[in-house]
Amino acid sequence: MSTLPEKVRILVVGAGFAGLGAAIKLDEAGEHDFVVVDKGETVGGTWRDNTYPGAACDVPSQLYSFSFAPNPSWSRSFSPQPEIQAYLEDVARTSGVLDRFHFGVSVTGAAWDETDRVWTVDTSAGTVVADVLISGSGGLSEPKLPEIDGIEDFRGEIFHSAQWNHDVDLTGKRVAVIGTGASAIQIIPSIVEKVAHLDVYQRTAPWVMPRHDRAYTGIERLGFRFVPGFQKLYRTAIYWGRETFVPAFTWQPKIATPAKLAALKNIERGIADPELRAKVTPDFEIGCKRILISNTYYPALARSSTTLVTDRIASITPTGIVTTDGTEREVDCIIVATGFYTTDQPIAHGIKGRDGRTLADVWAEHGMASYKGTTTRGFPNLFQIVGANTGLGHSSMVFIIESQIAYILSALATMKERGVAAVEPTQQAQDAWNTDLQRRMKRTVWSTGGCASWYLDEHGRNTTLWPRTTFTFRSQLKRFDLDAYDTITKELAS
Ligand code: N01
């Protein structure tokens, strides 16, 4: 691999869907002077890192892929992680931009230089000066370990779902899984048959709908490959089908009653024991937390070799887990499936803006807030992909990512056209954007549904999700709106 240049026009951080998509589109737009850095050894981001057994996407692959790189080879409606990773590697290989990717390089800090109007980015491979910084480091990239007394003293194997230790053979072992979120419900059915005993530590029962997954037929796959427009039609139908869920999340949770009934039926189908059924029945509105999908989770909990523990964890000893009722359950291995830092992203602590404060400092008071989830007051020429309030409860993040990439390209083209060296959203534009978002947020099921979730920050504000349709997001970011920005022209900058 070539050495990292000291100066570049655009530095992209992260080589997941966001960074890879940005690199391809930058190149297509004639912006060839860029590099992409990633701490991992290949592209893929979260799909490279999450290799736990059962990892799969819960958004259909036809939609969970780049619009400009359809994949006729998807084997099923919901692809498993290895297929998604192979897809991303394939897209990268054929894109012609991989020569500008630098793997095994972590960003340790970045600071805006107000004199030279550039970003000085410190990395594990040296310092890079860039006019523009694009962060595609993702909202679910930093595993969150629970703060449990004694966790560091555990003498068996312990690892996070996003850092699966494939050297550990779980066959015949006593295993505990902490957490019952999207990752855990995929892991549990995948390991339950091989372990001697499984303890599942549930803090909150999630809503789990049936998973309508199936292998594509040979005819469908031939159609995807050879019939023009066939795959696009599939994608479009899935897209619009998913958009119909939006009113239930953002306006009237009662619309989701059929989904709730299907989820309750899923419990009935998977579990016979009334006591266990009661334990797994959620006590909040469906949609308030991410809706999960699985046909195998409840049957896995119902097995005689599984114990669902709903008492809170008090501590971890060198040999097991103790709950608040005083029971200690001895285990050989603990799988920590407790999620990620979402509202306090570690990268925010390393990016210093115009006045020397980090994104984390600026957001400490009122929570994450940006303009169009992409740019932030005080941080000129910083573009975040999957920034504040861009997450979805119902559809594909790849759609959001592509919308943001288009906005960034439009910004770069506008800057070139107008001779602008630096752009930064006005405080007024940013405040108006967030006031509107938070007003809309009030009536969403994420606020009214009676749950605590990673969507909300410590102030109780939802700073992670987009509360409208995805086509509205796309139309809002269609063109770069220079009038919402303070600018520095090139003459002034020089
Ligand atoms: O994490 P989570 P995840 N003691 O935060 C529990 C995406 N994803 O890795 O609900 C005990 O959802 C916590 O309990 P509670 C998707 O966007 C996508 O599963 O907070 N338990 C919860 O049960 C998803 O939303 C796919 O009360 C503790 C669990 O740990 C996101 O990743 C697949 C605890 C954490 O659930 C994160 O999912 C997988 C503690 N101290 C993931 N702390 C796709 O298919 C936390 N918990 C695309």
Residues whose N, C-alpha, C, O or C-beta is under 5 A from the ligand:
A	BS01	N01	A56 C57 D58 L140 P146 E147 I178 G179 T180 G181 A182 S183 A184 Y201 R203 T204 R290 A337 T338 G339 F340 W454
